[in-house]
Amino acid sequence: MTTRLDETFRSARLAIWSAKTGITDLNRDIRAYYAHEPYTRRVDVDPDTGEHVHKIVLTEPVPGEIEEMASGVFGDLRKSLDRATSAIGRLHGLSNSRLRNLCFPFAGSAGEFNETLRSRCKGLPEPIKALYRSFDPYRGGDDALWALNHLARVDKHHDIVPIGQYTGAVNFGHINAKAGGLSLAAPRWDAAKHELVFMRCSPDTEVDYRAGFAIDIVVKGVGAIPEAPLMNLLGYQVSRVESIIDQIESTCVEIGLPVIHS
């Protein structure tokens, strides 16, 4: 029986569509969150030096809905790869018992990957296995792709994606200081205190400034990627997963599996 190519990988493509829809909704909610400025500027006095410490402080945490939506997107992308792998098995005529054990071969290391490929892609054509090897879907290979599996497993275990704040820049429109002195701090978000110190002044300094802050939401603590802007990471992973599905389809055609283009 000949299977239409677009039907063969339809469920994998639908999972990507669901991920893209989730990213659109996520971007909308993130914009709405920052639109009402969930932070304030504050000046504290350093008890040790007496300096005036200028900072921005988070007043509202990232909404739980944003964390939940991000978890769903990571899960959809992982689901797409597993569905494509199962589709290959069906085309190749594997039994139902073999199909149930198939999944995309993510692994924690290069050594572990070889065993995972052997056990979780058992019965798949060798050219497909060679293609999977080229993706390096393990920690220490394509770390951003491996992170997809890690974050999808977070969702699977009923937890949420570890999300936090980040600032990449403080842009001063102008800054004027009279008397005393001041120092500008390198912009670095303090996750424990939910704040960013951007300037320190001596007590007798009169300072006038206008500043803008580039604040973003990041995914924290993902293996070799300790901190990555959420939307950038999702954008990379959508493109990567789409490319992988495209290559899987092309390889199926090249090796003569019973598929045709619509």
C-alpha positions as CSV (number, residue, x, y, z in Angstrom):
1,M,0.0,0.0,0.0
2,T,1.4,3.4,-1.0
3,T,1.2,6.1,1.7
4,R,1.0,9.8,0.8
5,L,4.1,11.6,2.1
6,D,2.1,14.5,3.6
7,E,-0.1,12.0,5.4
8,T,2.9,10.0,6.6
9,F,4.3,12.9,8.6
10,R,1.1,14.8,9.1
11,S,1.0,14.2,12.9
12,A,4.7,15.3,13.2
13,R,3.9,18.5,11.3
14,L,0.8,19.1,13.4
15,A,2.9,19.0,16.6
16,I,5.2,21.7,15.1
17,W,2.1,23.7,14.1
18,S,0.9,23.5,17.7
19,A,4.3,24.6,19.0
20,K,4.3,27.6,16.7
21,T,0.8,28.5,17.8
22,G,2.0,28.3,21.4
23,I,5.0,30.5,20.7
24,T,2.7,33.2,19.2
25,D,0.5,33.1,22.2
26,L,3.5,33.1,24.5
27,N,5.0,36.1,22.8
28,R,1.7,38.0,23.2
29,D,1.5,37.2,26.9
30,I,5.2,38.2,27.5
31,R,4.6,41.5,25.8
32,A,1.5,42.1,27.9
33,Y,3.5,41.2,31.0
34,Y,6.2,43.8,30.3
35,A,3.8,46.4,29.0
36,H,2.7,47.3,32.5
37,E,6.3,47.4,33.7
38,P,6.5,44.7,36.4
39,Y,9.5,46.4,38.1
40,T,10.4,49.7,39.8
41,R,13.5,51.8,40.3
42,R,14.8,52.2,43.8
43,V,17.7,53.8,45.5
44,D,19.1,52.0,48.6
45,V,21.9,53.0,50.9
46,D,24.8,50.5,51.2
47,P,25.2,50.0,55.0
48,D,28.9,49.4,54.6
49,T,30.0,52.2,52.3
50,G,27.1,54.7,52.6
51,E,26.9,54.8,48.8
52,H,23.6,55.3,47.1
53,V,22.8,52.2,45.1
54,H,20.5,52.7,42.1
55,K,18.7,49.6,41.0
56,I,15.6,48.2,39.3
57,V,13.6,45.7,41.3
58,L,11.1,43.2,40.1
59,T,7.6,43.8,41.6
60,E,5.7,41.0,39.9
61,P,7.1,37.5,39.2
62,V,6.7,35.9,35.7
63,P,3.1,34.7,35.5
64,G,2.7,30.9,36.0
65,E,0.8,30.8,32.7
66,I,3.9,31.8,30.8
67,E,5.9,29.0,32.4
68,E,3.1,26.5,31.6
69,M,2.8,27.7,28.0
70,A,6.6,27.3,27.5
71,S,6.5,23.8,28.9
72,G,3.8,22.9,26.3
73,V,5.8,24.3,23.4
74,F,8.9,22.2,24.4
75,G,6.7,19.2,24.7
76,D,5.1,19.7,21.3
77,L,8.5,19.9,19.6
78,R,9.7,16.7,21.3
79,K,6.5,15.0,20.3
80,S,7.0,15.9,16.7
81,L,10.4,14.1,16.6
82,D,8.9,11.0,18.3
83,R,6.0,10.9,15.9
84,A,8.2,11.2,12.8
85,T,10.3,8.3,14.2
86,S,7.2,6.2,14.6
87,A,6.1,7.1,11.1
88,I,9.3,5.7,9.7
89,G,8.8,2.5,11.5
90,R,5.3,2.1,10.1
91,L,6.6,2.7,6.6
92,H,9.3,0.1,7.1
93,G,6.7,-2.4,8.2
94,L,7.7,-2.9,11.8
95,S,5.4,-4.8,14.1
96,N,3.3,-3.0,16.7
97,S,5.5,-4.2,19.5
98,R,8.5,-2.7,17.8
99,L,6.7,0.5,17.1
100,R,5.8,1.0,20.7
101,N,9.5,1.1,21.6
102,L,10.5,3.7,19.0
103,C,11.5,7.2,19.9
104,F,13.9,9.9,18.8
105,P,17.2,9.0,20.3
106,F,18.1,11.8,22.7
107,A,20.9,10.9,25.1
108,G,22.9,12.3,28.0
109,S,26.3,11.7,26.3
110,A,27.9,10.6,23.1
111,G,28.5,7.1,24.6
112,E,25.0,6.8,25.8
113,F,23.7,7.9,22.4
114,N,25.0,4.8,20.7
115,E,23.1,2.5,23.0
116,T,20.0,4.6,22.8
117,L,20.1,4.6,19.0
118,R,20.5,0.8,19.1
119,S,17.6,0.1,21.5
120,R,15.1,2.9,20.8
121,C,15.5,2.9,17.0
122,K,15.7,-0.9,16.6
123,G,14.6,-2.1,13.2
124,L,14.8,1.3,11.4
125,P,16.7,1.5,8.1
126,E,20.5,2.1,8.5
127,P,20.4,5.4,6.5
128,I,17.9,6.7,9.0
129,K,20.1,5.8,11.9
130,A,23.1,7.4,10.1
131,L,20.9,10.6,9.7
132,Y,20.1,10.5,13.4
133,R,23.8,10.2,14.2
134,S,24.5,13.4,12.2
135,F,22.1,15.4,14.4
136,D,24.2,14.8,17.6
137,P,21.1,14.9,19.9
138,Y,23.1,14.4,23.1
139,R,24.7,16.5,25.8
140,G,28.0,17.6,24.5
141,G,26.8,17.4,20.9
142,D,24.1,19.8,19.8
143,D,23.4,21.1,23.3
144,A,20.5,23.3,22.3
145,L,18.8,20.3,20.7
146,W,19.5,18.1,23.7
147,A,18.0,20.9,25.9
148,L,14.7,20.3,24.1
149,N,14.5,16.8,25.4
150,H,15.5,18.0,28.9
151,L,12.8,20.7,29.0
152,A,10.2,18.4,27.5
153,R,10.9,15.9,30.3
154,V,10.3,18.7,32.8
155,D,6.8,19.1,31.4
156,K,6.2,15.3,31.3
157,H,7.0,15.1,35.1
158,H,4.4,17.7,35.9
159,D,6.9,20.5,36.7
160,I,7.4,23.8,34.9
161,V,10.2,25.2,32.8
162,P,12.8,26.9,35.0
163,I,12.3,30.6,34.0
164,G,13.8,33.8,35.3
165,Q,14.7,37.4,34.5
166,Y,17.6,38.7,32.6
167,T,18.8,42.1,31.5
168,G,21.2,42.5,28.6
169,A,21.7,46.2,28.6
170,V,21.2,49.5,30.3
171,N,21.0,52.4,27.9
172,F,21.4,55.9,29.2
173,G,19.8,58.7,27.3
174,H,21.7,61.1,29.4
175,I,23.5,61.2,32.8
176,N,24.7,64.3,34.7
177,A,26.4,64.2,38.0
178,K,27.4,67.1,40.3
179,A,30.0,66.8,43.0
180,G,31.0,63.5,44.5
181,G,31.4,60.6,42.1
182,L,29.6,57.7,40.6
183,S,30.3,54.3,39.0
184,L,28.3,52.4,36.5
185,A,27.9,48.7,37.2
186,A,27.9,46.0,34.4
187,P,24.3,44.9,33.9
188,R,23.7,41.6,35.7
189,W,20.5,40.4,37.1
190,D,20.6,39.1,40.7
191,A,18.1,36.2,40.5
192,A,18.1,35.7,44.3
193,K,17.2,39.3,45.0
194,H,15.2,39.9,41.8
195,E,17.0,43.1,41.1
196,L,19.6,44.8,39.0
197,V,22.2,47.3,40.3
198,F,23.2,49.7,37.6
199,M,24.8,52.6,39.4
200,R,26.5,53.5,42.7
201,C,27.0,57.1,43.8
202,S,28.7,58.7,46.8
203,P,26.3,60.3,49.3
204,D,27.0,63.9,48.2
205,T,26.5,63.2,44.5
206,E,23.5,64.8,42.7
207,V,22.7,62.7,39.7
208,D,20.2,63.2,36.9
209,Y,19.7,60.5,34.3
210,R,17.3,58.9,31.8
211,A,17.8,55.2,31.2
212,G,16.2,52.3,29.4
213,F,16.5,48.7,30.4
214,A,16.5,45.6,28.1
215,I,14.8,43.0,30.2
216,D,14.0,39.5,29.0
217,I,12.8,36.1,30.2
218,V,15.3,33.3,30.2
219,V,15.4,29.6,30.7
220,K,17.8,28.8,33.5
221,G,20.1,25.8,34.2
222,V,19.7,23.7,31.0
223,G,22.8,21.5,31.1
224,A,25.6,23.2,29.0
225,I,23.3,26.1,28.4
226,P,23.2,27.8,31.8
227,E,21.0,30.7,30.7
228,A,19.3,31.3,27.4
229,P,16.6,33.8,26.3
230,L,13.4,31.9,26.1
231,M,12.1,33.1,22.8
232,N,15.6,32.8,21.1
233,L,15.8,29.2,22.3
234,L,12.3,28.4,21.1
235,G,13.0,30.0,17.7
236,Y,16.2,27.9,17.3
237,Q,14.5,24.7,18.3
238,V,11.5,25.2,16.0
239,S,13.8,25.7,13.0
240,R,16.0,22.8,14.1
241,V,13.0,20.4,14.4
242,E,11.5,21.5,11.1
243,S,14.9,20.9,9.4
244,I,15.1,17.4,11.0
245,I,11.6,16.5,9.8
246,D,12.5,17.7,6.3
247,Q,15.6,15.6,6.3
248,I,13.8,12.6,7.5
249,E,11.2,12.9,4.7
250,S,13.9,13.3,2.1
251,T,15.9,10.3,3.3
252,C,12.7,8.1,3.3
253,V,12.2,9.0,-0.4
254,E,15.9,8.5,-1.2
255,I,16.0,5.0,0.3
256,G,12.8,3.9,-1.5
257,L,10.3,3.6,1.4
258,P,6.7,3.4,0.0
259,V,5.8,7.1,0.0
260,I,4.9,9.6,-2.7
261,H,4.5,13.4,-2.7
262,S,1.0,14.7,-2.9
